[in-house]
Amino acid sequence: MTRPLPDTSAHGDLAAVVIRTDYEDAIAWQAVRAALEAPDEFGEPESWIVDDPAWAGADVDEVLAAVAADEHLNDTVTVVFLADTATMRSPLQPLLAVTTFTREDCEDDEEYTALTEYGRAFRTEPAGVRAISANLELANMDFQDFSAGAAAAPEQVFRADWRTAG
């Protein structure tokens, strides 16, 4: 059974989709949510957050199935972010970024292999969520660009200040 998503018609095409799957620590979630809802350099928060206990304990495959089954999200979202147990327990608050692309979405095996060279998921600090989502939706960068950045980081977490990291 697919877990329910709220009405997705209000989801902006560049807004990051964040689904909370851990409900054990309300204080940690408040900190994560505050970071996600902080206005960006243009003054706008760009996250569409699903905060429904029906999603407690959901795994990556359940989230991807729900996104794929949703007519609007299936057409507009290339990455989804999970606020899971690891997010709530780490001081970095690293959300799990997961590509929605499957092998069938790619032209061939080579394209899918390149896309998932560092896996179909990686961790990102909350400040990286909007940059990742917007750059993927605009096709400025590819998923593997961000996943490679996370793989190269000492904590295996993508940092939003990747352009200025030395």
N, C-alpha and C positions, 0 to 999 in steps of 0.2 A: 504494500500500500504506500502510495506517495504521500508525504506529509504536505499539509496545506501551505500555500504561499498566499500572502495578501494580494489584493488587486495590484497587478504590475503595470497597469496602463499609465500610472503616474511616474513610473521609473524613467528618468531622463536617460538618453542614450549614452551620455558620458559619465553618469553616476555609477560609482562602484557598488556592486552588490555584496553586502556583508550579511552572513547568516550566523547568528549566535547558536552554538550547539552545546555550550557548557553553562550550567545554571547553579554551580556550587558556590561561587564567590561574587556576591552582588557588588562589593566594594571594588574588586578588580574590574568587573564589567563596567562600572561607572567611569573608571579611569580610561579604559579602552574606548568607550563610547565618546567621552569628552575629547579624546585625541582624534577620533574619526570625525567628530562634528565641528572641530575647530575650523574656522573659515580659512580658505586657501589665500594665495596672494591676490586673488580677484575678489575676495570678500565673501565667497560662497562655499558652504559645505557641500561636497559632492559625493555623499554616500547614501545609499538606499539600504537601510538596516532592517533586517527581519529579526525581531526580538519577540519570539513566541515560544513558550515552553514546549509546544508540540515538537520543536526541533531538538529538544534535549537528547544528547547522545547520538544524534544523526552522524553518519559517516560520510566520507567524500562521495561514495557512489550514490547514496540517497540524495544528497544535495545536487549532484550532477543530473540525476534522473528527473528531479523536480524542475530544474532549469530547462532541461531538454523538453519536458512536457508542456512548459508554459509558452504559449504562442509568441508573446512579446519578448520575453527574455531569450528564448531560443534564437530569435532573429537578431538580437542586439548585443548579447553578452558573450565575450570571449574569455573572460576570467571571472571567477567567483572567489570570495574570501570567506574563510571560516574562522570564527572566534571560538576556538575549542579549548580543551583543557590546557594544552601547552601555552596558549595565549594568556590564559588567566593565571598561570603559575610562574611565568617568567617575568623578571623585571623589564625585559625588552618588549613585552606584550606582543610577541610575533604572531600575526595572523597567518593562516595557511592560504596561500594563493594557488588556485587550481585552474588549469586551462580547461575550457569546455570543449576544445577541439578533440575529435576522435580521429582515428585512422581514416574513416569514411569522409571526413571533412577536408582531408588533404589530397593533393593530386596523386601522390604515390607514396610508397614506403619510405623513400629517401626524405621527402618533405616531413613526414611524421617523425622519423628518426631524428632529424635535425631539431624539430620543435621540442621534442622530449629528451634531448641529449642529456640534460641534467635532471630528468624526471618530469612527471606531469604536475608536480607541485613543489613549492618552495615556501620559505617563511619570509615575511616582511614586517618591519615595524609599522605601526599605524600610519605614520607620516608618509610612508611609501605607497599606500593604497590608492590614493587618487592619481598619483603620477603614473603608476602602473596601468590602472584601468583606462585612463584617458589616452595614454600613448598607444596602448593596444587597440583601443576602439578607433583611433585616428590612423592606425597603421604607421605611426612614426617609428615604432620599434616592434620587435618580435618578442614572444614569450621567452624564448631562449636567451635573449639579451638580459632580461631581468633574472632568470633562473641561474644564469652563469654568474651574475653579480652576487647572488646569494651563496652560490657554491664556493666562490672565491673568498668570501668574508670569513673571518676567524670564527664567528658564532654561527655561521651558515644562515645568516639573516640579512636580507636586503635592507640597505639603509637608504633613506630618502636623500641623503647628502652625497650620493655616489659620485656626482660630478665634481665635487670639491674634495673628495677623499684623496689622501696622498699616499 
